[in-house]
């Protein structure tokens, strides 16, 4: 496989079609000599089943593990850190990775429990989990899906699971896009296997899956994310970290040079456009974490469906940038100084919706 290629397979036997995809796309030629330590990095953002469209299917990872075991005597570790607000240990259990690890005799590594070290990431010092220095080969296994802040998430953003929680929070205070791009100058996956089975087109945590029954393989994470933009009808310039990563030499965003190779099955037509409600006019966002913002958006969609959103008389503050500040209405513990604060780190969708309804009801009586 060349760096300008993305290989893809379609079907419902996810494990075996992943195995055939890896063999046909040339994984064997990329692997280091055995013995070696190989890390598999799935996307387990929350403890939710893969069929919800937010987490990596265990069958895809099982296909990778079986292929590696057939190709050599490798030590294999599955490494991941869920987003701030959820525990990786719960995601490992609920998403089926504890059972997967026992079945194949591989190790699970919770990067939320790992210590970090300062790494030079293309001229930007970022804190990265120490474990990454032990690996000889990294296989990135993201889910192709939408994101309520960055529009899309796939290969590049999936590396965020290999930094400590404190650094994840700092990424948002840095503007998210720039640190994601710089992180990928240090964390360079040797192989990318994309779970495009049923990703949610709007929300990182899933809930509205769109079935495509596809698994893809690639080498260039920038090209992958540029291709994802085209699939999701998202202008590439609205996802700044793609262009930033290209400028830093991580890869190429020029999809005119992309060569798509279908190994098996019939490709679907393009994905439908995202249905995410534009709620930006109601939100005063400043450095918010993904988990908090992802709870706010569906809560606002609930209010819109109930005809209440138009009755909001102030913008809703959210994010670390509001710490120590004052205002009328805020969501999350970062807005504790506001007259009305819907507390939580993060608060749930239902807690936010209930809090906003209460706020509107109280205003109606004044």
Secondary structure as UniProt FT lines:
FT   TURN            3..4
FT   STRAND          5..10
FT   HELIX           14..25
FT   HELIX           27..30
FT   STRAND          37..41
FT   HELIX           50..52
FT   HELIX           58..71
FT   STRAND          75..80
FT   TURN            84..85
FT   HELIX           88..94
FT   TURN            95..96
FT   HELIX           97..104
FT   STRAND          107..110
FT   HELIX           111..113
FT   STRAND          116..121
FT   TURN            122..123
FT   STRAND          124..129
FT   HELIX           130..134
FT   STRAND          137..140
FT   STRAND          145..147
FT   TURN            148..150
FT   STRAND          151..153
FT   TURN            155..156
FT   HELIX           157..162
FT   HELIX           165..173
FT   TURN            174..175
FT   HELIX           177..186
FT   STRAND          191..196
FT   TURN            204..205
FT   STRAND          214..218
FT   HELIX           221..231
FT   TURN            232..233
FT   HELIX           236..238
FT   HELIX           240..247
FT   TURN            248..249
FT   HELIX           255..257
FT   STRAND          259..264
FT   HELIX           280..282
FT   STRAND          283..285
FT   HELIX           290..305
FT   TURN            306..307
FT   HELIX           309..311
FT   STRAND          316..318
FT   HELIX           320..322
FT   TURN            323..324
FT   STRAND          329..331
FT   HELIX           333..335
FT   TURN            336..337
FT   STRAND          340..342
FT   TURN            345..346
FT   HELIX           349..364
//
